[in-house]
Amino acid sequence: MDIRLVVSDLDGTALLARAGSRVSKEVVAAARIAGEAGILLSVATGRPVCKTLEVLDQLEVNVPVVVNGGTKLYDPVTHRVLWGVPIPDHSLDYLADVASSFHFEVLMDEEEHGDGDVLAQRLASWRGEPIHAMYLVGVPVGKAPAVMQILAKVPGVACAVSSHPFPGEFVDIQITSEHGTKASGVSQLLSHLGVSSNETLGVGDSDNDLPMFSAVGTSAAMGNANWRVKEAATLVVPSVGAHGLATILYSLARDPSGKHLNTAWSKVNSYWT
């Protein structure tokens, strides 16, 4: 069955983690060629809508996209949220009880910048409005496992490590409803577009992309991805610096069956080491 839809992560996949919102000319050109060949391109990102729009414009994305870590399906054409799932109130109450052990800045939903407030401060001022996603920003790599272990005990939430502008030193940790991962968002996207999972290829580099891999028929890990992502993926393609996403898009534009991708970038290929 031919691939009709590519769903790509952004940071560390479509663009360098430190690139802000600048997509390389190689990926932009490949997206245009793939679009002309009838391949749909969408996005599944931990970014909020406000930090996604500039990238969507460059990639000429005109179908709904998954944002806020999988908790919203957003239409960039109509500027409407088509679907969303907030973090349950009881989970926020539980988070408030454990938040005193976290001393990292937190962002919520559509916030681009914070004022340094940590999770306990933010939840203390919470007034009951829906929160779809929270981000612990700049968690030192060495402390991330302990933070994830604490968060794993919070009922009703899903937590995942995502890309940070200084990979290798820090990570960001996103907190969403357990029903609001990239798997949930991508499933909603496929239903909206009328595309099957077997006609969909997902591309990513971080742990928060693992749920997306379970929702698509073919998955590709970037060469810069960690070992967990590479192990879970169907294929391993060149790194973001080597324009791995462009490799996928150009290949599918030539042959939507993906046979060339499977031949060139299978994990049994010497690239997978």
C-alpha angles and dihedrals in degrees: 000000000000123000109248100169135041117196112195134190113226117215110059091005114050093019139012115274091241095042096092102208099332114122117199118254088239093060092042091053092046092050090053093049092048091049091052088053091055098257112142117222123203136163136233110191143158088226121106119244093262092059094043104053097078091053092048090053092053092048092043091231110178102168127079118285135207113240140169092044095304099315098109138041107208129190110215091194099055094024090228131134104236097187138001143170121200128207107270116256092236090055091052089051090052091047089054089058094054098033095093089076092060120081100176127112113260130210124194131210110307098008113128097184134019135210096231097270114151125221096268091054093048095048092045088061095042111128101192100271114143115272114197100180140005126196126205100209127213101004109176110247092237093055097044097087092055091048091049090049091056093045091050088068093057109103120234099016138101121210130195140171114244136184121290126198088248104046116191092033104050140012134196119230118210123205120201139153113288084243092052106070126123088266090061093045095046091049089055090048093052091049091050093049097040091235122139124230089245089059092052132086119195123202127196149138109204140066091257087065093061094084089052090055089059091056098053134065096229126029130191126198119205118240088246092055121114121257094261092059093044091049092052096046129092091220139019114214132184119294125270089259089057091048097249092171090055089053090057095046095047091048093051091046088059096039119010091191089076092224092133091052091051091049098045102035107028113136089246086064115102089251089075103078 
